Amino acid sequence: MGGKSETMLRYIAKRLLFMIPLLFGITVICFTVMHLAPGSPTDLQTQMNPRASVEMKERLRAMYDLDKPLPEQYIRWVGKLAVLDLGVSFSTDRRPVADKILERLPITILLNVLSLLLILVVAIPLGVLSAVRQDSLFDRVAGVVVFIGFAVPTFWFALLLMILFGVHLGWLPISGIRSLNSEYLPPGMALWDLIRHLILPVLLAAFGGLAGLSRYMRANMLEVIRQDYILTARAKGLSERVVIYRHALRNALLPVITILGLSVPGLIGGSVIFETIFAIPGMGQLFYMAVMARDYPVVMGILFIGAVLTLFGNLIADVSYALADPRIRVS
């Protein structure tokens, strides 16, 4: 047991060390692409100002270090990153980037965690039941719903639900995460107010992932329940419930664990859409506003945080895969 634990710790240490050059490569690509995009922070600040002279533009470029060559700008940014300094925002408030991200990061993490939990709670049982009841009415209806989930643009579906539940029925709020008077509400009412604001964003953030994961789960279960050891378990007289949930489900979950790790980037990227549509003050909305304002330090800071979360999500998926499959853990 001790040897297996040491092997797992060495594997995790190697993966953590491998993340360093991978993060370096991600930041190089993002930094280059971002600066190749049209527009600059100085243009946005001076184009609408008739008194802005060429000298003023040059002073702004010098203040933001944009007059330096691109490799030098990147080296300066990496040097600050080495001491956990993400720089200062180009916006008028001139706040540290880390402060702006940290005050919005918990909201984005909350949305993504709730979306992931919803995907797991719904998609896995849906996939298992569809496989066990293959070609039944339930399987066909679930298949139609899933294909609709693949086909319908999520942002368009979000607008439809906002119109239905927010405008016509008035059941759910359609913007923000709290009401204006939430600070004066009792704790129980304040919690319910937060839940009402999160229902639509979480549901829509999980919609696409739920459709995909349920299909993967169904395909894996169909493959597993045809294996010889499942036939042997049934021949021994075990109940169908024990055969499906104790013997088949664990092996069918292995590929799903990997897919969950790969779905983390999609959830983080989707936060930009949902937080913008629902006016949620999270990291996705901050990223959108920073891109529109060409606020390079904020954009690079959010991309870096997103890359770190994505890599750790993949690491957790790999470790979970090894814990679920003894063959991988031994090797």
C-alpha positions in Angstrom: 0.0 0.0 0.0 2.8 2.4 0.9 4.6 1.7 -2.5 1.4 2.5 -4.4 1.0 5.7 -2.5 4.6 6.7 -3.2 4.0 5.9 -6.9 0.9 8.1 -7.0 2.7 11.0 -5.3 5.6 10.8 -7.8 3.1 10.8 -10.6 1.4 13.9 -9.2 4.7 15.6 -8.7 5.8 14.9 -12.3 2.5 16.2 -13.6 2.9 19.4 -11.5 6.4 19.9 -12.9 5.1 19.3 -16.4 2.5 22.1 -15.9 5.3 24.7 -15.8 6.4 24.5 -19.4 2.9 23.9 -20.5 1.7 27.1 -18.8 4.6 28.9 -20.4 3.6 27.8 -23.9 -0.1 28.8 -23.2 0.9 32.2 -22.1 3.2 32.8 -25.1 0.4 31.9 -27.5 -2.2 34.0 -25.7 0.1 37.0 -25.3 1.0 36.9 -29.0 -2.5 36.5 -30.3 -3.9 39.2 -28.0 -1.4 41.8 -29.2 -2.0 40.8 -32.9 -5.7 41.7 -32.5 -6.7 45.0 -34.0 -7.0 48.0 -31.7 -5.1 49.0 -28.6 -5.9 50.6 -25.2 -4.6 53.9 -26.3 -6.8 54.0 -29.3 -9.9 53.4 -27.2 -8.9 56.3 -24.9 -8.0 58.8 -27.5 -10.2 58.2 -30.6 -13.2 60.0 -29.1 -11.1 62.8 -27.7 -10.6 65.6 -30.4 -7.8 67.1 -28.2 -5.7 63.9 -28.2 -2.5 64.7 -29.9 0.2 62.3 -31.2 2.4 63.2 -28.2 -0.4 62.2 -25.8 -0.8 58.8 -27.5 2.9 58.2 -27.3 2.9 59.1 -23.6 0.0 56.7 -23.0 1.9 53.9 -24.8 5.0 54.6 -22.7 2.9 54.6 -19.5 1.5 51.2 -20.4 4.9 49.9 -21.7 3.4 49.4 -25.1 6.3 51.2 -26.7 8.6 48.3 -25.9 9.2 45.3 -28.3 6.7 42.5 -27.8 9.3 40.0 -26.4 10.3 42.6 -23.8 6.7 43.2 -22.8 6.2 39.4 -22.4 9.4 39.1 -20.3 8.3 41.9 -18.1 4.9 40.3 -17.6 6.5 36.9 -16.8 8.9 38.5 -14.3 5.9 40.0 -12.4 4.1 36.7 -12.6 7.0 34.9 -11.0 6.4 37.0 -7.8 2.6 36.5 -8.2 2.0 40.0 -9.5 -0.5 40.1 -12.4 0.1 43.8 -12.9 -2.2 46.8 -12.9 -5.3 47.2 -15.0 -5.3 49.7 -17.9 -8.7 50.9 -16.9 -9.3 54.3 -15.3 -9.5 52.8 -11.8 -5.8 51.5 -12.1 -6.6 48.7 -9.7 -4.3 45.6 -9.3 -5.4 42.8 -11.7 -5.3 40.2 -8.9 -7.8 42.2 -6.8 -10.2 42.5 -9.7 -10.0 38.8 -10.4 -10.2 37.6 -6.8 -13.4 39.5 -6.1 -15.1 37.9 -9.1 -13.5 34.4 -9.1 -15.7 32.9 -6.3 -18.8 33.6 -8.3 -17.4 31.9 -11.5 -16.2 28.9 -9.5 -19.6 28.6 -7.8 -21.4 28.6 -11.1 -19.0 26.0 -12.6 -19.1 23.7 -9.6 -22.9 23.8 -9.5 -23.1 23.2 -13.3 -20.7 20.2 -13.0 -22.7 18.7 -10.1 -25.9 19.1 -12.1 -24.3 17.4 -15.1 -23.1 14.5 -12.9 -26.4 14.1 -11.1 -28.6 14.1 -14.2 -26.3 12.8 -17.0 -25.0 9.6 -15.4 -28.4 8.2 -14.3 -29.9 9.3 -17.7 -27.1 7.4 -19.6 -27.4 4.3 -17.4 -31.2 4.1 -17.8 -31.0 4.7 -21.5 -28.5 1.8 -21.8 -30.4 -0.6 -19.6 -33.7 0.3 -21.5 -32.2 0.3 -24.9 -34.6 1.1 -27.7 -37.4 1.7 -25.3 -39.7 4.8 -25.3 -37.6 6.3 -22.5 -34.4 5.8 -24.5 -35.9 7.4 -27.6 -37.3 10.4 -25.8 -34.0 10.9 -24.0 -32.2 10.7 -27.3 -34.4 13.3 -28.9 -33.9 15.6 -25.9 -30.1 15.1 -26.0 -29.9 15.8 -29.8 -31.9 19.0 -29.2 -29.4 19.9 -26.6 -26.6 19.5 -29.1 -28.3 21.4 -31.9 -29.8 24.4 -30.1 -27.5 27.4 -29.6 -27.1 27.9 -25.9 -27.2 31.7 -26.0 -30.4 31.6 -28.0 -32.0 29.1 -25.6 -30.9 31.3 -22.7 -32.8 34.3 -24.2 -35.9 32.2 -24.7 -35.9 31.0 -21.1 -35.3 34.6 -19.9 -38.3 35.8 -21.9 -40.5 32.9 -20.6 -39.5 32.6 -16.9 -38.4 36.2 -16.4 -40.6 38.4 -18.5 -43.8 36.6 -19.1 -44.2 34.4 -16.0 -42.0 36.5 -13.7 -40.9 33.4 -11.8 -37.1 33.9 -12.0 -34.8 37.0 -12.1 -32.9 37.4 -15.3 -29.9 39.5 -14.2 -27.3 39.6 -11.4 -27.0 37.1 -8.6 -28.8 39.1 -5.9 -31.8 41.5 -5.7 -31.2 45.1 -4.8 -32.7 44.7 -1.4 -31.0 41.4 -0.6 -28.8 42.9 2.1 -31.9 43.7 4.1 -33.5 40.3 3.8 -33.3 37.6 6.6 -30.7 34.9 6.0 -33.2 32.3 4.7 -34.8 34.8 2.3 -31.3 36.0 1.2 -30.3 32.4 0.4 -33.5 31.8 -1.5 -32.9 35.0 -3.5 -29.4 33.8 -4.4 -30.8 30.4 -5.5 -33.5 32.0 -7.7 -30.8 34.1 -9.4 -28.6 31.0 -10.0 -31.3 28.6 -11.4 -31.2 29.8 -15.0 -27.4 30.4 -15.4 -26.6 27.0 -13.8 -29.2 25.2 -15.8 -28.0 26.7 -19.1 -24.3 26.2 -18.3 -24.9 22.5 -17.7 -27.2 22.1 -20.7 -24.7 21.3 -23.4 -22.4 19.2 -21.1 -25.4 17.2 -19.8 -26.4 16.2 -23.4 -22.9 15.1 -24.3 -22.1 13.2 -21.1 -25.3 11.3 -21.1 -24.6 10.0 -24.6 -21.1 9.0 -23.6 -22.5 7.3 -20.5 -25.0 5.4 -22.5 -22.4 4.2 -25.0 -20.0 3.1 -22.3 -22.8 1.2 -20.4 -23.9 -0.6 -23.6 -20.3 -1.7 -24.2 -19.8 -2.8 -20.6 -23.0 -4.8 -20.1 -22.1 -7.0 -23.1 -18.9 -8.1 -21.5 -18.4 -11.7 -20.3 -18.1 -10.9 -16.6 -21.5 -9.2 -16.7 -23.0 -12.4 -18.1 -21.2 -14.4 -15.4 -22.6 -12.1 -12.7 -26.1 -12.6 -14.0 -25.5 -16.4 -14.3 -24.6 -16.4 -10.6 -28.1 -15.2 -9.8 -27.2 -11.7 -8.8 -30.0 -9.1 -9.0 -30.1 -6.8 -12.0 -29.6 -3.8 -9.7 -26.4 -5.3 -8.2 -25.1 -6.3 -11.7 -25.7 -2.8 -13.2 -24.7 -0.5 -10.3 -22.0 -2.6 -8.6 -20.3 -4.4 -11.5 -21.0 -2.4 -14.7 -21.3 1.2 -13.6 -17.8 1.5 -12.1 -16.1 0.3 -15.3 -18.4 2.5 -17.5 -17.5 5.5 -15.4 -13.8 5.4 -16.3 -14.0 7.2 -19.7 -16.5 9.6 -18.3 -14.0 10.7 -15.6 -11.6 11.8 -18.4 -14.3 13.6 -20.3 -15.3 15.5 -17.1 -11.7 16.7 -16.8 -11.7 17.8 -20.4 -15.1 19.6 -19.9 -13.5 22.1 -17.4 -12.2 24.4 -20.2 -15.7 24.5 -21.8 -17.4 25.4 -18.5 -14.9 28.2 -17.9 -15.2 29.5 -21.5 -18.9 29.3 -21.2 -18.9 31.6 -18.2 -18.1 34.4 -20.5 -21.3 33.9 -22.4 -23.6 33.2 -19.4 -22.2 35.9 -17.2 -22.5 38.5 -19.9 -26.1 37.4 -20.8 -27.3 37.4 -17.2 -25.1 40.3 -16.1 -23.4 38.2 -13.4 -20.4 39.9 -11.9 -18.0 37.0 -12.4 -14.7 36.4 -14.0 -16.3 35.7 -17.4 -18.0 39.1 -17.5 -14.8 40.8 -16.4 -13.0 39.0 -19.2 -15.5 40.2 -21.8 -15.2 43.8 -20.6 -11.4 43.6 -20.6 -11.3 42.3 -24.2 -13.6 45.1 -25.4 -11.4 47.7 -23.6 -8.1 46.0 -24.7 -7.1 45.8 -21.1 -4.2 43.5 -21.7 -3.1 42.8 -18.0 -6.7 41.8 -17.0 -7.0 39.6 -20.1 -3.7 37.8 -19.5 -4.4 37.4 -15.8 -7.8 35.7 -16.5 -6.3 33.5 -19.2 -3.6 32.4 -16.9 -6.0 31.6 -14.1 -8.2 29.7 -16.6 -5.2 27.8 -17.8 -4.2 26.8 -14.2 -7.8 25.7 -13.4 -8.0 23.7 -16.6 -4.7 21.9 -16.0 -5.6 21.1 -12.4 -9.0 19.8 -13.6 -7.2 17.4 -16.0 -4.9 16.3 -13.2 -7.8 15.6 -10.9 -9.5 13.6 -13.7 -6.3 11.5 -14.2 -5.9 10.9 -10.5 -9.5 9.9 -10.2 -9.2 7.6 -13.2 -6.3 5.9 -11.4 -8.1 5.6 -8.2 -11.1 4.1 -9.9 -9.1 1.5 -12.0 -6.6 -0.6 -9.9 -4.9 -1.7 -13.1 -3.8 1.9 -13.9 -2.9 2.5 -10.2 -0.6 -0.5 -10.2 1.1 0.3 -13.5 
